[in-house]
Amino acid sequence: MLELSINNLDQLKSVSHALSSEIRLKMIHLLNQRTMNIHELGEALEIPLSTAAAHVKVLEDALLIITELRPAKRGVMKVCTRNFDDIHIQLNKPPENSAKQEDFVTVNMPIGQYVDFEVSPTCGMANGDGVLAAEDNPVHFYDPIRTDAELIWTRKGYFEYKFPITIPADAVITEIQLSAEVCSEAPNYDPHWPSDISVWFNDVEIGTWTSPGDFGDRPGRLNTGSWGKTTSTQYGLLKTWKVKKDKTTIDDVFLSQVTVDDITIGSNSVLPVKIGIKDDAVHKGGINLFGAGMGDFNQDLNLKVLFTRA
């Protein structure tokens, strides 16, 4: 369920605008039945492909649908999935004496602030000005210049981060979310280069997602300077892992049976988060991690912990 309130007017206006179009409402209805690409939506609604793409962008910006680039006969296609079953709009202020109020803390972690890693060529790090150190030499991942990285990559291995969690002692964690822009790591780039990317919270594997490829067909929206003119990786896909009370999802699609009760976190503690490629992965296609300033999304690794208090 999507929860909206007058406390977040920007999101409320975005969703209201998205729902104000008959075509967009019909798109959501079609996506109730199955995932569809933009071409299929355009054909079903008898509208031009460019018009369908514009409407999809509005729904995507409002978070009412999620999209993913998948391999097609010619390049890639954007596949659309409905993101929510229900929308709840709260127009009044919640009572202050509610028995339980959900709260949250967020931590933004620069991608170069890993505490442990394992990398193998092809590997390297860069920012908008270009490559920060000689590529394909793992020793450079110890270099302090890594803190300037806005893009890091490796063909196999992992990066591990430690997120400080400062929540009240009586807090009961209800959900843990990790958001990151990520893709596979191919020579130069290749949209048809699958990679099984896994995530661990506190050494508990929460699930594996298969990235469809490594994207460089256009400059990343944030890429400027020399990197925006290369023929290498330019952007990734924004993915959100959510460990809940009953399951783990990725972009709100079921991923595994791992729950928050399987992840041990206390107040004023540290949560180790690892992302990478398992040794026994079927698709060992590497990983690119994007930070704020490069790719399509202006964010670092973002961790959000939701909790309630009595």
C-alpha positions as CSV (number, residue, x, y, z in Angstrom):
1,M,0.0,0.0,0.0
2,L,1.2,3.5,-0.8
3,E,0.7,5.9,2.1
4,L,0.2,9.5,1.3
5,S,-0.4,12.5,3.5
6,I,-0.6,16.3,3.4
7,N,2.8,16.3,5.2
8,N,4.4,15.3,1.8
9,L,2.8,17.6,-0.7
10,D,5.3,16.9,-3.4
11,Q,4.6,13.2,-3.5
12,L,0.8,13.8,-3.1
13,K,0.8,16.2,-6.1
14,S,2.9,13.8,-8.2
15,V,0.6,10.8,-7.5
16,S,-2.5,13.0,-8.1
17,H,-1.2,14.2,-11.4
18,A,-0.4,10.7,-12.5
19,L,-3.9,9.5,-11.7
20,S,-5.5,12.5,-13.5
21,S,-5.2,10.9,-16.9
22,E,-7.6,8.3,-18.3
23,I,-4.7,6.8,-20.4
24,R,-2.5,6.4,-17.3
25,L,-5.4,4.8,-15.4
26,K,-5.9,2.3,-18.2
27,M,-2.2,1.6,-18.1
28,I,-2.4,0.7,-14.4
29,H,-5.4,-1.5,-15.1
30,L,-3.5,-3.3,-17.8
31,L,-0.6,-3.8,-15.5
32,N,-2.9,-5.3,-12.9
33,Q,-2.9,-8.4,-15.1
34,R,0.7,-8.8,-16.1
35,T,4.0,-6.9,-16.7
36,M,4.1,-5.2,-20.1
37,N,6.7,-3.3,-22.1
38,I,6.1,0.2,-23.5
39,H,5.4,-1.1,-27.0
40,E,2.7,-3.5,-25.7
41,L,1.1,-0.8,-23.7
42,G,1.0,1.5,-26.7
43,E,-0.5,-1.2,-28.9
44,A,-3.1,-2.1,-26.3
45,L,-4.2,1.5,-25.9
46,E,-3.8,2.3,-29.6
47,I,-1.5,5.3,-29.0
48,P,1.9,6.2,-30.5
49,L,5.0,4.7,-28.8
50,S,6.3,8.1,-27.9
51,T,3.0,8.9,-26.2
52,A,3.1,5.7,-24.3
53,A,6.6,6.3,-23.1
54,A,5.7,9.8,-21.9
55,H,2.8,8.4,-19.8
56,V,5.0,5.7,-18.4
57,K,7.5,8.3,-17.3
58,V,4.8,10.1,-15.3
59,L,3.7,6.9,-13.6
60,E,7.3,6.0,-12.9
61,D,8.1,9.4,-11.4
62,A,5.1,9.0,-9.1
63,L,6.4,5.5,-8.1
64,L,3.1,4.0,-9.2
65,I,5.0,1.6,-11.5
66,I,8.5,0.3,-11.6
67,T,10.4,-0.3,-14.8
68,E,13.4,-2.5,-15.6
69,L,15.5,-2.7,-18.8
70,R,15.5,-6.2,-20.2
71,P,17.2,-7.7,-23.2
72,A,15.3,-7.5,-26.5
73,K,15.9,-8.6,-30.1
74,R,17.3,-5.1,-30.7
75,G,18.9,-3.6,-27.7
76,V,16.8,-3.5,-24.6
77,M,13.2,-2.9,-23.7
78,K,11.6,-1.2,-20.7
79,V,9.3,-3.5,-18.9
80,C,6.7,-2.0,-16.6
81,T,5.2,-3.5,-13.3
82,R,2.5,-2.1,-11.1
83,N,4.1,-1.1,-7.8
84,F,1.1,-0.9,-5.3
85,D,-2.2,-2.6,-4.7
86,D,-3.7,0.3,-2.8
87,I,-3.2,4.0,-2.2
88,H,-4.2,5.5,1.1
89,I,-4.4,9.3,1.4
90,Q,-4.4,10.7,4.9
91,L,-5.7,14.2,5.0
92,N,-5.9,14.7,8.8
93,K,-3.0,14.8,11.2
94,P,-2.4,11.4,13.0
95,P,-3.3,11.5,16.7
96,E,-0.3,12.1,18.9
97,N,-1.4,9.5,21.5
98,S,-1.5,6.6,19.0
99,A,-0.3,3.4,20.7
100,K,2.5,2.9,18.2
101,Q,4.0,5.4,15.8
102,E,6.3,4.2,13.1
103,D,9.5,6.1,12.8
104,F,12.7,5.6,10.8
105,V,16.4,6.5,10.5
106,T,18.3,6.8,7.2
107,V,22.0,6.6,6.5
108,N,23.6,7.6,3.2
109,M,26.9,5.8,2.6
110,P,29.4,6.9,-0.1
111,I,30.3,3.9,-2.2
112,G,34.0,4.4,-1.5
113,Q,33.6,4.0,2.2
114,Y,33.6,0.2,2.2
115,V,35.3,-1.5,5.2
116,D,36.2,-4.7,3.4
117,F,36.3,-5.9,-0.2
118,E,37.3,-8.6,-2.6
119,V,37.9,-7.6,-6.2
120,S,39.3,-9.1,-9.4
121,P,40.0,-7.6,-12.9
122,T,38.2,-6.0,-14.5
123,C,38.1,-3.7,-11.5
124,G,38.5,0.0,-10.9
125,M,37.1,3.3,-9.6
126,A,36.2,6.6,-11.1
127,N,34.4,9.9,-10.7
128,G,33.2,12.5,-13.2
129,D,36.8,13.5,-14.0
130,G,37.7,10.0,-15.0
131,V,39.5,6.9,-13.6
132,L,41.0,7.6,-10.1
133,A,43.7,4.9,-10.2
134,A,45.2,2.4,-12.6
135,E,42.5,-0.1,-13.5
136,D,42.6,-3.8,-12.9
137,N,45.0,-3.6,-9.9
138,P,43.2,-4.6,-6.6
139,V,45.8,-2.9,-4.4
140,H,44.4,0.5,-5.4
141,F,41.2,-0.3,-3.6
142,Y,43.1,0.4,-0.4
143,D,44.1,3.9,-1.6
144,P,42.5,6.8,0.4
145,I,41.5,8.3,-3.0
146,R,38.7,5.7,-2.9
147,T,36.7,8.2,-0.8
148,D,36.3,10.3,-4.0
149,A,34.9,7.4,-6.0
150,E,31.4,7.9,-7.6
151,L,31.6,4.6,-9.5
152,I,33.4,1.3,-8.5
153,W,33.4,-2.0,-10.3
154,T,34.7,-5.5,-10.2
155,R,34.2,-8.7,-12.3
156,K,33.8,-10.8,-9.1
157,G,33.9,-10.4,-5.3
158,Y,32.1,-7.9,-3.1
159,F,32.1,-4.6,-1.2
160,E,31.2,-4.5,2.5
161,Y,29.9,-1.4,4.4
162,K,29.1,-0.8,8.1
163,F,26.0,1.4,8.7
164,P,25.6,3.0,12.1
165,I,22.1,2.3,13.5
166,T,21.0,4.8,16.2
167,I,17.5,3.9,17.3
168,P,15.9,4.0,20.7
169,A,16.5,1.2,23.1
170,D,12.8,0.3,23.1
171,A,12.5,0.3,19.3
172,V,11.1,-2.7,17.5
173,I,12.4,-2.9,13.9
174,T,9.7,-3.5,11.3
175,E,11.6,-3.1,8.1
176,I,15.1,-2.6,6.7
177,Q,15.6,-1.1,3.2
178,L,18.7,-0.7,1.0
179,S,18.6,1.4,-2.1
180,A,21.4,1.4,-4.7
181,E,22.1,2.1,-8.4
182,V,23.7,-1.0,-9.7
183,C,24.4,-3.1,-12.9
184,S,26.6,-5.8,-14.2
185,E,30.2,-5.3,-15.2
186,A,31.1,-6.3,-18.8
187,P,34.1,-5.3,-21.0
188,N,33.3,-1.7,-22.0
189,Y,29.5,-2.3,-21.7
190,D,27.0,-4.9,-22.8
191,P,23.2,-4.7,-22.1
192,H,23.0,-8.5,-22.5
193,W,25.4,-9.5,-19.7
194,P,23.5,-11.1,-16.8
195,S,25.0,-11.1,-13.3
196,D,23.7,-12.6,-10.1
197,I,24.1,-9.8,-7.5
198,S,23.6,-10.8,-3.9
199,V,23.1,-8.8,-0.7
200,W,23.8,-9.7,2.9
201,F,22.7,-8.0,6.1
202,N,24.8,-8.9,9.1
203,D,26.1,-11.9,7.2
204,V,22.6,-13.1,6.4
205,E,22.0,-13.5,2.7
206,I,18.7,-11.7,2.0
207,G,18.5,-12.7,-1.7
208,T,20.0,-12.6,-5.2
209,W,18.8,-10.4,-8.1
210,T,20.0,-11.0,-11.7
211,S,21.1,-7.8,-13.3
212,P,20.2,-8.0,-17.1
213,G,23.4,-6.2,-18.2
214,D,25.9,-3.3,-18.1
215,F,24.5,-0.1,-19.7
216,G,26.5,2.4,-21.7
217,D,24.4,3.1,-24.8
218,R,24.0,6.8,-23.6
219,P,25.6,9.0,-21.0
220,G,24.3,8.7,-17.5
221,R,22.0,11.6,-16.7
222,L,24.5,12.9,-14.1
223,N,27.7,12.1,-16.0
224,T,29.7,15.2,-17.1
225,G,33.2,15.8,-18.1
226,S,35.4,13.1,-19.6
227,W,33.4,10.2,-18.2
228,G,30.2,11.2,-20.0
229,K,32.1,10.8,-23.3
230,T,33.6,7.3,-22.7
231,T,32.3,4.0,-24.2
232,S,32.3,2.4,-20.8
233,T,29.5,1.9,-18.2
234,Q,27.3,5.0,-17.9
235,Y,24.3,4.1,-15.7
236,G,22.6,1.4,-13.7
237,L,19.2,0.4,-12.4
238,L,17.9,1.8,-9.1
239,K,17.0,-1.2,-6.9
240,T,15.5,-1.3,-3.5
241,W,15.8,-4.4,-1.2
242,K,13.3,-4.5,1.7
243,V,13.5,-7.0,4.6
244,K,10.1,-7.0,6.3
245,K,8.4,-8.9,9.1
246,D,7.3,-11.7,6.8
247,K,9.6,-11.7,3.7
248,T,12.2,-9.9,1.6
249,T,11.4,-8.0,-1.6
250,I,13.2,-6.2,-4.3
251,D,11.3,-3.3,-5.8
252,D,8.3,-4.7,-3.9
253,V,8.5,-8.1,-5.7
254,F,9.1,-11.2,-3.6
255,L,12.7,-12.2,-3.3
256,S,13.2,-14.5,-0.3
257,Q,11.7,-15.7,3.0
258,V,14.3,-13.8,5.1
259,T,12.6,-11.6,7.7
260,V,13.8,-8.8,10.0
261,D,13.8,-11.3,12.9
262,D,16.6,-13.1,11.0
263,I,18.7,-9.9,11.1
264,T,20.1,-9.1,14.6
265,I,20.3,-5.4,15.2
266,G,20.4,-3.5,18.5
267,S,20.1,0.2,19.3
268,N,23.3,2.2,18.8
269,S,24.9,-0.7,16.9
270,V,26.4,-1.3,13.4
271,L,24.8,-3.2,10.6
272,P,27.3,-4.8,8.2
273,V,25.9,-4.7,4.6
274,K,27.7,-6.6,1.8
275,I,26.8,-6.6,-1.9
276,G,28.6,-8.7,-4.5
277,I,28.8,-11.9,-6.5
278,K,28.8,-15.3,-4.8
279,D,31.5,-17.8,-5.8
280,D,28.8,-20.3,-6.9
281,A,26.7,-17.8,-8.8
282,V,25.3,-19.0,-12.0
283,H,25.9,-15.7,-13.8
284,K,29.2,-14.2,-12.7
285,G,28.9,-11.0,-14.6
286,G,30.4,-8.6,-12.0
287,I,29.0,-5.5,-10.5
288,N,29.1,-1.7,-10.9
289,L,28.1,0.4,-8.0
290,F,27.1,4.1,-8.5
291,G,27.3,6.9,-6.0
292,A,26.0,10.4,-5.9
293,G,27.2,12.4,-8.9
294,M,27.3,9.6,-11.5
295,G,24.8,7.4,-13.3
296,D,21.1,8.3,-13.5
297,F,20.3,8.7,-9.8
298,N,21.9,11.3,-7.5
299,Q,22.3,9.1,-4.4
300,D,24.8,7.0,-2.5
301,L,24.0,3.7,-0.9
302,N,20.9,4.5,1.2
303,L,19.9,2.4,4.2
304,K,16.5,3.0,5.9
305,V,15.5,1.3,9.1
306,L,11.8,1.6,10.1
307,F,10.7,0.9,13.7
308,T,7.9,1.4,16.2
309,R,7.9,2.3,19.9
310,A,5.4,1.5,22.5
